[in-house]
Amino acid sequence: MTEPERIVIIGASLAGARTADFLRREGWTGQIVLIGDEPELPYERPPLSKAVLLGKDEPEVSQLHDQAWYDEKNIELRLGTEATAIDTAARKVTLADGSEVEYDKLLIATGSRVRKLDVPGADLAGVHYLRTAAESKALTDAYAAKPRVVVVGAGWIGLESASAARQRGCEVTVVEPQSTALAAVLGEQIGNLYAELHRSHGVELRFDTGVEALEGDDKVTGVRLTGGEVLPADLVVVGVGVQPNTELAEAAGIEVAGRDQGSGILTGPDLQTSVPGVYAAGDVVRWDHPVLGHSIRVEHWQNAMDSGKAAAKAMLGQDVSQDALPYFFSDQFDLTMEYVGDVPRGTSYQVVLRGDPASGAYMAFWLAEDNHVLAGMQVNSGWDVIDPVKQLIRSKKTVDPERLADTSVELSEI
């Protein structure tokens, strides 16, 4: 293999930094240029909504490496610099300052951005989002005053934000247009268990309710719900999802999925886009998953880790098939969970519980119509039980729901 002279990575994210790291681990000695629009050194996001938001750690704990590490690995950092265009014919990237960086191979790891709340008053002071290190720091500092907090959205970020606020002594209300917490991700049965967890810790939940406007003059003072009721609020946290940053790729003529297809830059299992020599990794990539049998885009930490490693190997000409199963974890109050697998939207499934949720420790499985395991979750059951779940998903074997629910039967025997 003739090695390219320069690999450029757009996105100084976890996926981008992970790719640069593995390029060096795999023996690549050419130039690596890592471009990021944030001024901070590359960092990972999970601590920002967990230990940092609880006030237990500073945002710096999320930093992947210090500057000396990048110097030692001979990785050139272009931080606080936005990439504005990709010319795939000339193989160059244009930056916001007008300069250009030529590449032999390119990785797009531009990640996602938060969806903004589109209602009157959404631009008032006291309205927070949680995506970046700076946003985490601002929200952590704001929680210290123990404000009345209204969280808009009962997804993962919304619930983790609510959990941290409540544990820090804030009065917390969560507003969600769906019928329960995490309904779109886990379904109503398991979502109700999360809702009860929050209620038991003093969080007020308003389901089947939307937001008409945020009230206040210069600073938010209330959240007006559909129907006209106003919830008093000193601080509002918005967690209504993210959208992948695909615009740069799309403008360059790289194939991108539409919103009706789940969004994302389209690739095969080798993470190469429709343009030879251009790859994608992290939140922004929608790839053909060789195990699940359909395309998938994953917005979690583990995917950034796995796809960064796979992209590095693929760019070096190795035979790569990105087959890592989607995985994520969450900490809320005294609950620690892990989830692995994927239940495509619109799929018919049944949920099998293993253990009693009332005990605080249980597992849940999502089974397809033919009773093969689509996904599994462990709650306070130990970090060692998720590997057998992965094996069940990969095997695609038909399982007996009754045996799966029976805690006296080892998962390895099912």
Contacts in CASP RR format, 6 or more apart in sequence:
PFRMAT RR
TARGET T0000
AUTHOR 0000-0000-0000
METHOD contacts of the structure
MODEL  1
MTEPERIVIIGASLAGARTADFLRREGWTGQIVLIGDEPELPYERPPLSK
AVLLGKDEPEVSQLHDQAWYDEKNIELRLGTEATAIDTAARKVTLADGSE
VEYDKLLIATGSRVRKLDVPGADLAGVHYLRTAAESKALTDAYAAKPRVV
VVGAGWIGLESASAARQRGCEVTVVEPQSTALAAVLGEQIGNLYAELHRS
HGVELRFDTGVEALEGDDKVTGVRLTGGEVLPADLVVVGVGVQPNTELAE
AAGIEVAGRDQGSGILTGPDLQTSVPGVYAAGDVVRWDHPVLGHSIRVEH
WQNAMDSGKAAAKAMLGQDVSQDALPYFFSDQFDLTMEYVGDVPRGTSYQ
VVLRGDPASGAYMAFWLAEDNHVLAGMQVNSGWDVIDPVKQLIRSKKTVD
PERLADTSVELSEI
1 316 0 8 1.000
1 317 0 8 1.000
3 28 0 8 1.000
3 29 0 8 1.000
3 30 0 8 1.000
3 316 0 8 1.000
4 30 0 8 1.000
4 103 0 8 1.000
4 104 0 8 1.000
4 105 0 8 1.000
4 315 0 8 1.000
5 30 0 8 1.000
5 31 0 8 1.000
5 104 0 8 1.000
6 30 0 8 1.000
6 31 0 8 1.000
6 32 0 8 1.000
6 33 0 8 1.000
6 102 0 8 1.000
6 103 0 8 1.000
6 104 0 8 1.000
7 23 0 8 1.000
7 28 0 8 1.000
7 30 0 8 1.000
7 31 0 8 1.000
7 32 0 8 1.000
7 33 0 8 1.000
7 103 0 8 1.000
7 104 0 8 1.000
7 105 0 8 1.000
7 106 0 8 1.000
7 107 0 8 1.000
7 315 0 8 1.000
8 32 0 8 1.000
8 33 0 8 1.000
8 35 0 8 1.000
8 93 0 8 1.000
8 101 0 8 1.000
8 102 0 8 1.000
8 103 0 8 1.000
8 105 0 8 1.000
8 106 0 8 1.000
8 107 0 8 1.000
9 16 0 8 1.000
9 19 0 8 1.000
9 20 0 8 1.000
9 32 0 8 1.000
9 33 0 8 1.000
9 34 0 8 1.000
9 35 0 8 1.000
9 106 0 8 1.000
9 107 0 8 1.000
9 109 0 8 1.000
10 35 0 8 1.000
10 36 0 8 1.000
10 83 0 8 1.000
10 86 0 8 1.000
10 93 0 8 1.000
10 106 0 8 1.000
10 107 0 8 1.000
10 108 0 8 1.000
10 109 0 8 1.000
10 110 0 8 1.000
10 248 0 8 1.000
11 34 0 8 1.000
11 35 0 8 1.000
11 36 0 8 1.000
11 37 0 8 1.000
11 83 0 8 1.000
11 108 0 8 1.000
11 109 0 8 1.000
11 110 0 8 1.000
11 111 0 8 1.000
12 34 0 8 1.000
12 35 0 8 1.000
12 36 0 8 1.000
12 38 0 8 1.000
12 41 0 8 1.000
12 42 0 8 1.000
12 77 0 8 1.000
12 78 0 8 1.000
12 79 0 8 1.000
13 36 0 8 1.000
13 42 0 8 1.000
13 109 0 8 1.000
13 110 0 8 1.000
13 111 0 8 1.000
13 282 0 8 1.000
13 283 0 8 1.000
13 304 0 8 1.000
14 42 0 8 1.000
14 43 0 8 1.000
14 44 0 8 1.000
14 45 0 8 1.000
14 64 0 8 1.000
14 282 0 8 1.000
14 301 0 8 1.000
14 304 0 8 1.000
14 305 0 8 1.000
15 109 0 8 1.000
15 111 0 8 1.000
15 281 0 8 1.000
15 282 0 8 1.000
15 283 0 8 1.000
15 303 0 8 1.000
15 304 0 8 1.000
15 305 0 8 1.000
15 307 0 8 1.000
15 308 0 8 1.000
15 311 0 8 1.000
16 34 0 8 1.000
16 42 0 8 1.000
16 107 0 8 1.000
16 109 0 8 1.000
16 281 0 8 1.000
16 282 0 8 1.000
16 304 0 8 1.000
16 308 0 8 1.000
17 34 0 8 1.000
17 42 0 8 1.000
17 64 0 8 1.000
17 65 0 8 1.000
18 281 0 8 1.000
18 304 0 8 1.000
18 305 0 8 1.000
18 308 0 8 1.000
18 309 0 8 1.000
18 312 0 8 1.000
19 107 0 8 1.000
19 109 0 8 1.000
19 281 0 8 1.000
19 308 0 8 1.000
19 309 0 8 1.000
19 311 0 8 1.000
19 312 0 8 1.000
19 315 0 8 1.000
20 32 0 8 1.000
20 34 0 8 1.000
20 73 0 8 1.000
20 75 0 8 1.000
20 312 0 8 1.000
21 73 0 8 1.000
21 312 0 8 1.000
22 308 0 8 1.000
22 309 0 8 1.000
22 312 0 8 1.000
22 313 0 8 1.000
23 32 0 8 1.000
23 312 0 8 1.000
23 315 0 8 1.000
23 316 0 8 1.000
24 32 0 8 1.000
24 73 0 8 1.000
24 74 0 8 1.000
24 75 0 8 1.000
25 312 0 8 1.000
26 312 0 8 1.000
26 313 0 8 1.000
26 316 0 8 1.000
26 318 0 8 1.000
28 312 0 8 1.000
28 316 0 8 1.000
31 74 0 8 1.000
31 76 0 8 1.000
32 73 0 8 1.000
32 74 0 8 1.000
32 75 0 8 1.000
32 76 0 8 1.000
33 76 0 8 1.000
33 78 0 8 1.000
33 101 0 8 1.000
33 103 0 8 1.000
34 42 0 8 1.000
34 70 0 8 1.000
34 75 0 8 1.000
34 76 0 8 1.000
34 77 0 8 1.000
34 78 0 8 1.000
35 78 0 8 1.000
35 81 0 8 1.000
35 83 0 8 1.000
35 93 0 8 1.000
35 95 0 8 1.000
35 101 0 8 1.000
36 78 0 8 1.000
36 79 0 8 1.000
36 80 0 8 1.000
36 81 0 8 1.000
36 82 0 8 1.000
36 83 0 8 1.000
37 80 0 8 1.000
37 81 0 8 1.000
37 82 0 8 1.000
37 83 0 8 1.000
38 79 0 8 1.000
38 80 0 8 1.000
38 132 0 8 1.000
38 133 0 8 1.000
39 79 0 8 1.000
39 80 0 8 1.000
40 63 0 8 1.000
40 79 0 8 1.000
40 133 0 8 1.000
40 134 0 8 1.000
41 63 0 8 1.000
41 64 0 8 1.000
41 65 0 8 1.000
41 66 0 8 1.000
41 67 0 8 1.000
41 70 0 8 1.000
41 77 0 8 1.000
41 79 0 8 1.000
42 63 0 8 1.000
42 64 0 8 1.000
42 65 0 8 1.000
43 59 0 8 1.000
43 62 0 8 1.000
43 63 0 8 1.000
43 64 0 8 1.000
43 133 0 8 1.000
44 62 0 8 1.000
44 64 0 8 1.000
44 301 0 8 1.000
44 304 0 8 1.000
45 62 0 8 1.000
45 131 0 8 1.000
45 301 0 8 1.000
46 62 0 8 1.000
46 301 0 8 1.000
46 329 0 8 1.000
47 57 0 8 1.000
47 59 0 8 1.000
47 61 0 8 1.000
47 62 0 8 1.000
48 59 0 8 1.000
48 62 0 8 1.000
48 130 0 8 1.000
48 132 0 8 1.000
48 133 0 8 1.000
48 135 0 8 1.000
48 136 0 8 1.000
49 130 0 8 1.000
49 136 0 8 1.000
49 157 0 8 1.000
49 160 0 8 1.000
49 161 0 8 1.000
49 164 0 8 1.000
50 160 0 8 1.000
50 164 0 8 1.000
50 331 0 8 1.000
51 57 0 8 1.000
51 61 0 8 1.000
52 58 0 8 1.000
52 59 0 8 1.000
52 61 0 8 1.000
52 62 0 8 1.000
52 136 0 8 1.000
52 137 0 8 1.000
52 140 0 8 1.000
53 130 0 8 1.000
53 136 0 8 1.000
53 139 0 8 1.000
53 140 0 8 1.000
53 143 0 8 1.000
53 160 0 8 1.000
53 161 0 8 1.000
53 164 0 8 1.000
54 164 0 8 1.000
54 167 0 8 1.000
54 168 0 8 1.000
55 140 0 8 1.000
55 143 0 8 1.000
55 164 0 8 1.000
55 168 0 8 1.000
59 133 0 8 1.000
59 136 0 8 1.000
59 137 0 8 1.000
59 140 0 8 1.000
62 133 0 8 1.000
67 77 0 8 1.000
70 77 0 8 1.000
78 95 0 8 1.000
78 101 0 8 1.000
81 95 0 8 1.000
81 96 0 8 1.000
81 97 0 8 1.000
82 95 0 8 1.000
82 96 0 8 1.000
83 93 0 8 1.000
83 94 0 8 1.000
83 95 0 8 1.000
83 96 0 8 1.000
83 110 0 8 1.000
83 248 0 8 1.000
84 94 0 8 1.000
84 95 0 8 1.000
84 96 0 8 1.000
84 98 0 8 1.000
84 248 0 8 1.000
85 93 0 8 1.000
85 94 0 8 1.000
85 248 0 8 1.000
85 251 0 8 1.000
85 252 0 8 1.000
86 92 0 8 1.000
86 93 0 8 1.000
86 94 0 8 1.000
86 106 0 8 1.000
86 108 0 8 1.000
86 248 0 8 1.000
86 249 0 8 1.000
86 251 0 8 1.000
86 252 0 8 1.000
86 254 0 8 1.000
86 278 0 8 1.000
87 93 0 8 1.000
87 94 0 8 1.000
87 252 0 8 1.000
88 252 0 8 1.000
88 253 0 8 1.000
88 254 0 8 1.000
88 275 0 8 1.000
88 278 0 8 1.000
90 102 0 8 1.000
91 102 0 8 1.000
91 103 0 8 1.000
91 104 0 8 1.000
91 106 0 8 1.000
92 100 0 8 1.000
92 101 0 8 1.000
92 102 0 8 1.000
92 103 0 8 1.000
93 100 0 8 1.000
93 101 0 8 1.000
93 103 0 8 1.000
93 106 0 8 1.000
94 100 0 8 1.000
95 101 0 8 1.000
105 277 0 8 1.000
105 278 0 8 1.000
105 279 0 8 1.000
105 315 0 8 1.000
106 277 0 8 1.000
106 278 0 8 1.000
106 279 0 8 1.000
107 278 0 8 1.000
107 279 0 8 1.000
107 280 0 8 1.000
107 281 0 8 1.000
107 311 0 8 1.000
107 315 0 8 1.000
108 248 0 8 1.000
108 249 0 8 1.000
108 254 0 8 1.000
108 265 0 8 1.000
108 273 0 8 1.000
108 278 0 8 1.000
108 279 0 8 1.000
108 280 0 8 1.000
108 281 0 8 1.000
108 284 0 8 1.000
109 280 0 8 1.000
109 281 0 8 1.000
109 282 0 8 1.000
109 284 0 8 1.000
109 308 0 8 1.000
109 311 0 8 1.000
110 244 0 8 1.000
110 245 0 8 1.000
110 246 0 8 1.000
110 248 0 8 1.000
110 249 0 8 1.000
110 284 0 8 1.000
111 244 0 8 1.000
111 245 0 8 1.000
111 282 0 8 1.000
111 283 0 8 1.000
111 284 0 8 1.000
112 131 0 8 1.000
112 242 0 8 1.000
112 243 0 8 1.000
112 244 0 8 1.000
112 245 0 8 1.000
112 283 0 8 1.000
112 284 0 8 1.000
112 299 0 8 1.000
113 131 0 8 1.000
113 242 0 8 1.000
113 243 0 8 1.000
113 245 0 8 1.000
114 129 0 8 1.000
114 130 0 8 1.000
114 131 0 8 1.000
114 238 0 8 1.000
114 239 0 8 1.000
114 240 0 8 1.000
114 241 0 8 1.000
114 242 0 8 1.000
115 239 0 8 1.000
115 240 0 8 1.000
115 241 0 8 1.000
115 242 0 8 1.000
115 243 0 8 1.000
116 122 0 8 1.000
116 129 0 8 1.000
116 238 0 8 1.000
117 127 0 8 1.000
117 152 0 8 1.000
117 211 0 8 1.000
117 214 0 8 1.000
117 238 0 8 1.000
117 240 0 8 1.000
119 211 0 8 1.000
119 212 0 8 1.000
119 213 0 8 1.000
119 214 0 8 1.000
120 212 0 8 1.000
120 213 0 8 1.000
120 214 0 8 1.000
121 127 0 8 1.000
121 213 0 8 1.000
121 214 0 8 1.000
121 215 0 8 1.000
121 216 0 8 1.000
121 220 0 8 1.000
122 214 0 8 1.000
122 238 0 8 1.000
124 214 0 8 1.000
124 216 0 8 1.000
124 218 0 8 1.000
124 219 0 8 1.000
124 220 0 8 1.000
125 218 0 8 1.000
125 219 0 8 1.000
125 220 0 8 1.000
126 142 0 8 1.000
126 219 0 8 1.000
126 220 0 8 1.000
126 234 0 8 1.000
126 235 0 8 1.000
126 236 0 8 1.000
127 214 0 8 1.000
127 220 0 8 1.000
127 236 0 8 1.000
127 238 0 8 1.000
128 135 0 8 1.000
128 138 0 8 1.000
128 139 0 8 1.000
128 142 0 8 1.000
128 235 0 8 1.000
128 236 0 8 1.000
128 237 0 8 1.000
128 238 0 8 1.000
129 135 0 8 1.000
129 237 0 8 1.000
129 238 0 8 1.000
129 239 0 8 1.000
130 136 0 8 1.000
130 139 0 8 1.000
130 157 0 8 1.000
130 158 0 8 1.000
130 161 0 8 1.000
130 237 0 8 1.000
130 239 0 8 1.000
131 242 0 8 1.000
139 161 0 8 1.000
139 237 0 8 1.000
142 235 0 8 1.000
143 149 0 8 1.000
143 164 0 8 1.000
143 165 0 8 1.000
143 168 0 8 1.000
143 170 0 8 1.000
143 235 0 8 1.000
144 168 0 8 1.000
145 234 0 8 1.000
146 168 0 8 1.000
146 169 0 8 1.000
146 170 0 8 1.000
146 171 0 8 1.000
147 170 0 8 1.000
147 233 0 8 1.000
147 234 0 8 1.000
147 235 0 8 1.000
148 170 0 8 1.000
148 171 0 8 1.000
148 232 0 8 1.000
148 233 0 8 1.000
148 234 0 8 1.000
148 235 0 8 1.000
149 162 0 8 1.000
149 165 0 8 1.000
149 170 0 8 1.000
149 171 0 8 1.000
149 172 0 8 1.000
149 173 0 8 1.000
149 233 0 8 1.000
149 234 0 8 1.000
149 235 0 8 1.000
149 236 0 8 1.000
149 237 0 8 1.000
150 172 0 8 1.000
150 173 0 8 1.000
150 174 0 8 1.000
150 175 0 8 1.000
150 222 0 8 1.000
150 223 0 8 1.000
150 231 0 8 1.000
150 233 0 8 1.000
150 235 0 8 1.000
150 236 0 8 1.000
150 237 0 8 1.000
151 158 0 8 1.000
151 159 0 8 1.000
151 161 0 8 1.000
151 162 0 8 1.000
151 165 0 8 1.000
151 172 0 8 1.000
151 173 0 8 1.000
151 174 0 8 1.000
151 175 0 8 1.000
151 236 0 8 1.000
151 237 0 8 1.000
151 239 0 8 1.000
152 175 0 8 1.000
152 211 0 8 1.000
152 223 0 8 1.000
152 236 0 8 1.000
152 237 0 8 1.000
152 238 0 8 1.000
152 239 0 8 1.000
152 240 0 8 1.000
153 174 0 8 1.000
153 175 0 8 1.000
153 176 0 8 1.000
153 238 0 8 1.000
153 239 0 8 1.000
153 240 0 8 1.000
154 174 0 8 1.000
154 176 0 8 1.000
154 178 0 8 1.000
154 180 0 8 1.000
154 181 0 8 1.000
154 182 0 8 1.000
154 183 0 8 1.000
154 195 0 8 1.000
154 205 0 8 1.000
154 207 0 8 1.000
155 176 0 8 1.000
155 181 0 8 1.000
155 182 0 8 1.000
155 185 0 8 1.000
155 239 0 8 1.000
155 241 0 8 1.000
156 182 0 8 1.000
156 185 0 8 1.000
156 328 0 8 1.000
156 330 0 8 1.000
157 239 0 8 1.000
157 241 0 8 1.000
158 174 0 8 1.000
158 237 0 8 1.000
158 239 0 8 1.000
159 174 0 8 1.000
159 181 0 8 1.000
159 182 0 8 1.000
159 194 0 8 1.000
159 198 0 8 1.000
159 330 0 8 1.000
159 332 0 8 1.000
160 330 0 8 1.000
160 331 0 8 1.000
160 332 0 8 1.000
161 237 0 8 1.000
161 239 0 8 1.000
162 172 0 8 1.000
162 174 0 8 1.000
162 198 0 8 1.000
162 203 0 8 1.000
162 237 0 8 1.000
163 198 0 8 1.000
163 201 0 8 1.000
163 203 0 8 1.000
163 331 0 8 1.000
163 332 0 8 1.000
163 333 0 8 1.000
165 172 0 8 1.000
165 237 0 8 1.000
166 172 0 8 1.000
166 198 0 8 1.000
166 201 0 8 1.000
166 202 0 8 1.000
166 203 0 8 1.000
166 333 0 8 1.000
167 201 0 8 1.000
167 333 0 8 1.000
170 235 0 8 1.000
172 202 0 8 1.000
172 203 0 8 1.000
172 204 0 8 1.000
173 203 0 8 1.000
173 204 0 8 1.000
173 205 0 8 1.000
173 206 0 8 1.000
173 231 0 8 1.000
173 233 0 8 1.000
174 181 0 8 1.000
174 198 0 8 1.000
174 203 0 8 1.000
174 204 0 8 1.000
174 205 0 8 1.000
174 206 0 8 1.000
175 206 0 8 1.000
175 209 0 8 1.000
175 210 0 8 1.000
175 211 0 8 1.000
175 223 0 8 1.000
175 225 0 8 1.000
175 231 0 8 1.000
176 205 0 8 1.000
176 206 0 8 1.000
176 207 0 8 1.000
176 208 0 8 1.000
176 209 0 8 1.000
176 210 0 8 1.000
177 207 0 8 1.000
177 208 0 8 1.000
177 209 0 8 1.000
177 210 0 8 1.000
178 184 0 8 1.000
178 207 0 8 1.000
178 208 0 8 1.000
179 188 0 8 1.000
179 207 0 8 1.000
179 208 0 8 1.000
180 187 0 8 1.000
180 188 0 8 1.000
180 191 0 8 1.000
180 192 0 8 1.000
180 194 0 8 1.000
180 195 0 8 1.000
180 207 0 8 1.000
181 191 0 8 1.000
181 192 0 8 1.000
181 194 0 8 1.000
181 195 0 8 1.000
181 198 0 8 1.000
181 205 0 8 1.000
181 207 0 8 1.000
182 190 0 8 1.000
182 191 0 8 1.000
182 194 0 8 1.000
183 191 0 8 1.000
184 345 0 8 1.000
186 194 0 8 1.000
186 339 0 8 1.000
186 364 0 8 1.000
186 377 0 8 1.000
187 351 0 8 1.000
189 351 0 8 1.000
190 351 0 8 1.000
190 364 0 8 1.000
190 377 0 8 1.000
193 357 0 8 1.000
194 332 0 8 1.000
195 205 0 8 1.000
195 207 0 8 1.000
197 332 0 8 1.000
197 333 0 8 1.000
197 335 0 8 1.000
198 205 0 8 1.000
198 332 0 8 1.000
198 333 0 8 1.000
199 205 0 8 1.000
201 333 0 8 1.000
206 225 0 8 1.000
206 231 0 8 1.000
209 225 0 8 1.000
209 226 0 8 1.000
210 225 0 8 1.000
210 226 0 8 1.000
211 223 0 8 1.000
211 224 0 8 1.000
211 225 0 8 1.000
211 226 0 8 1.000
212 224 0 8 1.000
212 225 0 8 1.000
212 226 0 8 1.000
212 227 0 8 1.000
212 228 0 8 1.000
213 223 0 8 1.000
213 224 0 8 1.000
214 220 0 8 1.000
214 222 0 8 1.000
214 223 0 8 1.000
214 224 0 8 1.000
214 233 0 8 1.000
214 236 0 8 1.000
215 221 0 8 1.000
215 222 0 8 1.000
215 223 0 8 1.000
215 224 0 8 1.000
215 230 0 8 1.000
216 222 0 8 1.000
220 233 0 8 1.000
220 234 0 8 1.000
220 235 0 8 1.000
220 236 0 8 1.000
221 232 0 8 1.000
221 233 0 8 1.000
221 234 0 8 1.000
222 230 0 8 1.000
222 231 0 8 1.000
222 232 0 8 1.000
222 233 0 8 1.000
222 236 0 8 1.000
223 230 0 8 1.000
223 231 0 8 1.000
223 233 0 8 1.000
223 236 0 8 1.000
224 230 0 8 1.000
224 231 0 8 1.000
225 231 0 8 1.000
242 283 0 8 1.000
242 299 0 8 1.000
243 263 0 8 1.000
244 263 0 8 1.000
244 264 0 8 1.000
244 265 0 8 1.000
244 283 0 8 1.000
244 284 0 8 1.000
244 297 0 8 1.000
245 284 0 8 1.000
246 256 0 8 1.000
246 263 0 8 1.000
246 264 0 8 1.000
246 265 0 8 1.000
246 284 0 8 1.000
249 256 0 8 1.000
249 265 0 8 1.000
249 273 0 8 1.000
249 280 0 8 1.000
249 284 0 8 1.000
250 256 0 8 1.000
252 275 0 8 1.000
253 274 0 8 1.000
253 275 0 8 1.000
254 265 0 8 1.000
254 273 0 8 1.000
254 274 0 8 1.000
254 275 0 8 1.000
254 278 0 8 1.000
255 265 0 8 1.000
255 266 0 8 1.000
255 273 0 8 1.000
255 274 0 8 1.000
256 263 0 8 1.000
256 264 0 8 1.000
256 265 0 8 1.000
256 266 0 8 1.000
257 263 0 8 1.000
257 264 0 8 1.000
257 265 0 8 1.000
257 266 0 8 1.000
257 286 0 8 1.000
257 295 0 8 1.000
257 297 0 8 1.000
258 264 0 8 1.000
261 286 0 8 1.000
261 295 0 8 1.000
262 286 0 8 1.000
262 297 0 8 1.000
263 286 0 8 1.000
263 297 0 8 1.000
264 284 0 8 1.000
264 285 0 8 1.000
264 286 0 8 1.000
264 297 0 8 1.000
265 273 0 8 1.000
265 280 0 8 1.000
265 284 0 8 1.000
265 285 0 8 1.000
265 286 0 8 1.000
266 273 0 8 1.000
266 274 0 8 1.000
266 286 0 8 1.000
266 287 0 8 1.000
266 295 0 8 1.000
267 273 0 8 1.000
267 279 0 8 1.000
267 280 0 8 1.000
267 285 0 8 1.000
267 286 0 8 1.000
267 287 0 8 1.000
267 288 0 8 1.000
268 287 0 8 1.000
268 288 0 8 1.000
269 287 0 8 1.000
269 288 0 8 1.000
269 289 0 8 1.000
269 290 0 8 1.000
269 320 0 8 1.000
269 321 0 8 1.000
269 322 0 8 1.000
269 323 0 8 1.000
270 310 0 8 1.000
270 314 0 8 1.000
270 320 0 8 1.000
270 321 0 8 1.000
270 322 0 8 1.000
271 279 0 8 1.000
271 280 0 8 1.000
271 281 0 8 1.000
271 285 0 8 1.000
271 287 0 8 1.000
271 307 0 8 1.000
271 310 0 8 1.000
271 311 0 8 1.000
271 314 0 8 1.000
271 320 0 8 1.000
271 322 0 8 1.000
272 278 0 8 1.000
272 279 0 8 1.000
272 314 0 8 1.000
273 279 0 8 1.000
273 280 0 8 1.000
277 315 0 8 1.000
279 311 0 8 1.000
279 314 0 8 1.000
279 315 0 8 1.000
280 287 0 8 1.000
280 311 0 8 1.000
281 304 0 8 1.000
281 307 0 8 1.000
281 308 0 8 1.000
281 310 0 8 1.000
281 311 0 8 1.000
282 298 0 8 1.000
282 303 0 8 1.000
282 304 0 8 1.000
282 307 0 8 1.000
282 308 0 8 1.000
283 297 0 8 1.000
283 298 0 8 1.000
283 299 0 8 1.000
283 303 0 8 1.000
283 304 0 8 1.000
284 297 0 8 1.000
285 297 0 8 1.000
285 307 0 8 1.000
286 295 0 8 1.000
286 296 0 8 1.000
286 297 0 8 1.000
287 295 0 8 1.000
287 296 0 8 1.000
287 297 0 8 1.000
287 307 0 8 1.000
287 322 0 8 1.000
288 294 0 8 1.000
288 295 0 8 1.000
289 295 0 8 1.000
289 296 0 8 1.000
289 322 0 8 1.000
289 323 0 8 1.000
289 342 0 8 1.000
290 321 0 8 1.000
290 322 0 8 1.000
290 323 0 8 1.000
291 323 0 8 1.000
291 325 0 8 1.000
291 393 0 8 1.000
291 394 0 8 1.000
292 325 0 8 1.000
292 341 0 8 1.000
292 342 0 8 1.000
294 344 0 8 1.000
296 326 0 8 1.000
296 342 0 8 1.000
298 326 0 8 1.000
300 326 0 8 1.000
300 327 0 8 1.000
300 328 0 8 1.000
301 328 0 8 1.000
302 324 0 8 1.000
302 326 0 8 1.000
302 327 0 8 1.000
302 328 0 8 1.000
303 324 0 8 1.000
303 326 0 8 1.000
303 327 0 8 1.000
306 322 0 8 1.000
306 324 0 8 1.000
307 322 0 8 1.000
307 324 0 8 1.000
310 320 0 8 1.000
310 322 0 8 1.000
310 324 0 8 1.000
313 320 0 8 1.000
314 320 0 8 1.000
325 340 0 8 1.000
325 341 0 8 1.000
325 342 0 8 1.000
325 390 0 8 1.000
325 393 0 8 1.000
325 394 0 8 1.000
326 340 0 8 1.000
326 341 0 8 1.000
326 342 0 8 1.000
327 338 0 8 1.000
327 339 0 8 1.000
327 340 0 8 1.000
327 341 0 8 1.000
327 386 0 8 1.000
328 338 0 8 1.000
328 339 0 8 1.000
329 336 0 8 1.000
329 337 0 8 1.000
329 338 0 8 1.000
329 339 0 8 1.000
330 336 0 8 1.000
330 337 0 8 1.000
330 339 0 8 1.000
331 337 0 8 1.000
334 380 0 8 1.000
335 360 0 8 1.000
335 379 0 8 1.000
335 380 0 8 1.000
336 379 0 8 1.000
336 380 0 8 1.000
337 377 0 8 1.000
337 378 0 8 1.000
337 379 0 8 1.000
337 380 0 8 1.000
338 377 0 8 1.000
338 378 0 8 1.000
338 383 0 8 1.000
338 386 0 8 1.000
339 375 0 8 1.000
339 376 0 8 1.000
339 377 0 8 1.000
340 375 0 8 1.000
340 376 0 8 1.000
340 377 0 8 1.000
340 386 0 8 1.000
340 389 0 8 1.000
340 390 0 8 1.000
340 393 0 8 1.000
341 374 0 8 1.000
341 375 0 8 1.000
341 376 0 8 1.000
341 393 0 8 1.000
342 374 0 8 1.000
342 375 0 8 1.000
343 349 0 8 1.000
343 366 0 8 1.000
343 374 0 8 1.000
343 375 0 8 1.000
347 368 0 8 1.000
347 374 0 8 1.000
348 368 0 8 1.000
348 369 0 8 1.000
349 366 0 8 1.000
349 367 0 8 1.000
349 368 0 8 1.000
349 369 0 8 1.000
349 374 0 8 1.000
350 366 0 8 1.000
350 367 0 8 1.000
350 401 0 8 1.000
351 364 0 8 1.000
351 365 0 8 1.000
351 366 0 8 1.000
351 367 0 8 1.000
352 364 0 8 1.000
352 365 0 8 1.000
352 367 0 8 1.000
352 401 0 8 1.000
352 404 0 8 1.000
352 405 0 8 1.000
353 362 0 8 1.000
353 363 0 8 1.000
353 364 0 8 1.000
353 405 0 8 1.000
354 362 0 8 1.000
354 363 0 8 1.000
354 364 0 8 1.000
354 365 0 8 1.000
354 404 0 8 1.000
354 405 0 8 1.000
354 406 0 8 1.000
354 407 0 8 1.000
355 361 0 8 1.000
355 362 0 8 1.000
355 363 0 8 1.000
355 405 0 8 1.000
355 407 0 8 1.000
356 362 0 8 1.000
357 379 0 8 1.000
360 379 0 8 1.000
360 380 0 8 1.000
361 379 0 8 1.000
361 380 0 8 1.000
361 381 0 8 1.000
362 379 0 8 1.000
362 380 0 8 1.000
362 381 0 8 1.000
363 376 0 8 1.000
363 377 0 8 1.000
363 378 0 8 1.000
363 379 0 8 1.000
363 381 0 8 1.000
363 385 0 8 1.000
363 389 0 8 1.000
364 376 0 8 1.000
364 377 0 8 1.000
364 379 0 8 1.000
365 373 0 8 1.000
365 375 0 8 1.000
365 376 0 8 1.000
365 377 0 8 1.000
365 389 0 8 1.000
365 404 0 8 1.000
366 373 0 8 1.000
366 374 0 8 1.000
366 375 0 8 1.000
366 376 0 8 1.000
367 373 0 8 1.000
367 374 0 8 1.000
367 399 0 8 1.000
367 401 0 8 1.000
367 404 0 8 1.000
368 374 0 8 1.000
370 398 0 8 1.000
371 398 0 8 1.000
371 399 0 8 1.000
371 400 0 8 1.000
371 401 0 8 1.000
372 395 0 8 1.000
372 396 0 8 1.000
372 397 0 8 1.000
372 398 0 8 1.000
372 399 0 8 1.000
373 389 0 8 1.000
373 392 0 8 1.000
373 393 0 8 1.000
373 399 0 8 1.000
374 393 0 8 1.000
375 393 0 8 1.000
376 389 0 8 1.000
376 393 0 8 1.000
378 385 0 8 1.000
378 386 0 8 1.000
378 389 0 8 1.000
385 411 0 8 1.000
388 411 0 8 1.000
388 412 0 8 1.000
389 411 0 8 1.000
391 412 0 8 1.000
392 399 0 8 1.000
392 411 0 8 1.000
392 414 0 8 1.000
399 414 0 8 1.000
400 414 0 8 1.000
403 409 0 8 1.000
403 414 0 8 1.000
404 414 0 8 1.000
END
